[in-house]
């Protein structure tokens, strides 16, 4: 069945440019204020570490939402999925944010020495300089070098920017041309994009998150970053779809079958995230090596156990039991509430990963909220403008009709 024969006349598939631009200005204004407030803390020695750690968390938060959305779109092309054609454009819109990640990386690049301890070590090969970080680095000196660090970062950022725009622009071009060969081109490029996504996200998490404590390492960290990225991306796409549908958009195009599948994916990745988190902890607990267990000790003592239990409750137990029932995945209020809860908890998860390494006692500061409002404001500001530039679904995708008629059975 051809999408060209599908009746879309009754559906609201375009957000008016004025509405999109207005929301873009609101989100963008919030973002600029938040970023300005956060950056102000970089220039005082008493607040620099606090502000930079907050910014690092907020930066990686929107990074994962943007590249995760790009990956979702590429994955649908890789497997030739037809059911997901309708919600795929939402992911493509968010994925178009990826070029902005390079701009947000600038403060990390400039102040890296103030947040990554290994950059501060002088004379690492001097036998008299034997701090814990220096000892840990002796086997990693080939990797933890400043030129290599920035070279890797440049590759990550360039790849993400290219891939995000590549999938967005080609998908939107089909709305005008109806050229099925473009879809085939996206499918052929998907394997390379998916593989490079996995590698770049994993190594970026090593460099920018695990690097905050170079004395500790786990080979599961990249998988943990992927689990959180995929879960939050699915939650963002689902929550956005439900919100737009609630305002009358995509009526008759997106249906309960799509939400059911998105809900199943959210449920599955909720379990996957918890499994990886537990496995990472269990292996370190079982080995009981002091150089490994101290990392978890920092994340448990001085009030941090409260945040740990909060993650277990709100990042796993509530979504797990909340999405278990079939009807919950089809219920607009329940599905949307859990989706947005997971989007928020992804930031809490990243906060829990980074902040205990630089802040002894559990506490939120105003820099934490200013930073996430800054980066998230920019993210949603760019996304809002992008949503207003094209139809909310790929209107001439050759498999749109199949997606609209999809039935779980």
Secondary structure, 3 states (H helix, E strand, C coil): CCHHHCCCCCCECCCCHHHHHHHHHHHHHHHHHHHHHHHHHHHCCCCHHHHHHHHHHHHHHHHHHHHHHHHHHHHHHHHCCCCCHHHHHHHHHHHCCHHHHHHHHHHHHHCHHHCCHHHHCCCCCCCCCCCHHHHHHCCCCCCCCHHHHHHHHHHHHHHHHHHHHHHHHHHHHHHHHCCHHHHHHHHHHHHHHHHHHHHHHHHHHHHHCHHHHCCCCCCCHHHHHHHHHHHHHHHHHHHHHHHHHHCCECCCCCCHHHHHHHHHHHHHHHHHHHHHHHHHHHHHHHHCCHHHHHHHHHCCCCCHHHHHHHHHHHHHHHHHHHCCCHHHHHCHHHHHHHHHHHHHHHHHHHHHHHHHHCCCCCCCCHHHHHHHHHHHHHHHHHHHHHHCCCCCCCCCCCCHHHHHCCCCC
